[in-house]
Amino acid sequence: MTSRPEQPATALGRGLEWSPSALAALRPLALRYVWWSTPDEALARPERVVAQVMNLGDQRDVEVMAAVLGDRALQEVLIHAEAGQFTERAWTYWHYRLGLAALEQVPPLPRRVFAG
């Protein structure tokens, strides 16, 4: 029995690399946490699926996602988050959990900037 080599990683958004196995692991999460889109539409921007799970996910889904993707991918999603993707509570939790902030030194949530 020969094993098929994994397809090359797909570069999507902010320089993150998403392997086919990572995208496959995100598919059921996309269905559950990005309910307004089809999984294929949601997975066109996997970093948004990851942010949504980081913000709203239950413990089991978060643990599965973190085990598959690793902390570095989660850090990149958090570092490049868009305004409105995280609640203050989730933003603070993930900065501490991923070692991106010292106690009482969490950066402010991303904000939209309007020209005008």
N, C-alpha and C positions, 0 to 999 in steps of 0.2 A: 504494500500500500504506500503510495507516494503522497506526501502532503503538498498542498498547493501553497506556494509562497504568498504571503500577504501582499495585497496591492500597495503601491506607494502611498504615503500619507498625502492627504489633500490639504493644501494651505488655504485656510479660510479665516478671514477677519483677523486683524491685529497681529499677523505673523504667526498665529498658532497653527500647529500641524495636527490634523485630525485623521487618524488612521481609520481604515474601514472597520476594524473591530471596535474602536471608540464610537464611531458613528452608529454601529449596530447596537451598542450598549445604550446609547442615548435615545434610540427610536422609541422604546416604550415610555421613556420619561417625556419625550416630546408629545406623545399622544396624551399623556396624563396632565402635563403642566403647561402646555401651549395649546389648549383646547380650541382656540379660535382658528388654528391653521391645521392643515394636514401634516403628518409627520415629515413628509418630503419637503414641504414648504418650510417647516420649522428647522429642519436640518440643513437648509441652505445657509443658515446662520447658527451653527451649533453653539457658539458662545452665548447666544441669547437663551438657548435651552438650558445651558449650564447655569447661567445667572438666575433663571426662573426657578430652577431646582434649589439653588443655594438660598434663594429668598423665601420660597414657599414649601420646599420639600419636607417630607416626613423623615424621621431619622434613618429608616431603612433605605429609602431612596438616596439620601445624601451619602450614606456610607458606601452603598454600591457604586455610585458615581465616583466618589473620591478614590475608591480602590481601583477602579478601572482607569481613571484619568490621571491620578496622582496630584499632589499638592501644587506642583509647578503650573499645571494647566488652570487650576482653580485660582491661583495667585494672579495669573495673567488676566483671567476673566474679571477679577475684582479690580485690578489695577486699571483696566481699560473699560470699566463699567460706564454705561450711559446714565444720564439723569433719569430717575424714575424706576430703575431696575431693582433697587434694594430699599427696603425699609431701614430706618435708622437702627433698629434692633439687629437685623440680619447683617447690615454693614459693619456694625461694631463687633458682633460675634465672629464674623469671618476674618476681620483684621487681626483679632486676637488668636483665633484658631490657626491661622496660617502664618503667624509670626510677622505680620506686616506692620504692627503697631505695638508700642510699649503701653503699659497701663496709663490711661487718661490721655493718650496721644493719638487717638484715631483721627485721621483726616476728615474733613467735612464731606458730606455726600456730594456726588457730582451734581452740578446745576446746569440748567439750560441757559445759554447766553443768547439774547435776542439783539439783533442789530437795531440801532435806532437812535 
